[in-house]
Amino acid sequence: MPHLLMSTRIRLEPGPTIVGDERADPEIMNYLGATLCHEKCNDYSEYRTEDCARIVLDKLEKIGFRVISMTGIGQTCIWLLHKD
């Protein structure tokens, strides 16, 4: 059961959107135009795209993903998606 977790900070300008960690499917990350980034002091890497969340959600819907849940934590929005 492929799941995908994506998030973005709430702000006025679009992007970046975080679309996966270092174990994410590279084909999907390539389709989304995401690059693997590593920030100082983190012990993990994450894929990011400069597209806003709405564009990423539209792209993921085209390849069969659907939103299971969405929440906000502070200034961050998080979506959990699933593909049958």
TAHU-V750459 format. One record per run of one state. SS is the DSSP state (@ for helix, = for strand, . for the rest). FROM is the first residue (numbers start at 1). TO is the last residue. If there is no record, write none. Layout:
ss=<SS SS>
from=<FROM FROM>
to=<TO TO>
This chain:
ss=<. = . = . @ . = . = . @ . = . = .>
from=<1 2 10 17 22 26 33 35 38 46 50 53 63 65 74 76 84>
to=<1 9 16 21 25 32 34 37 45 49 52 62 64 73 75 83 84>
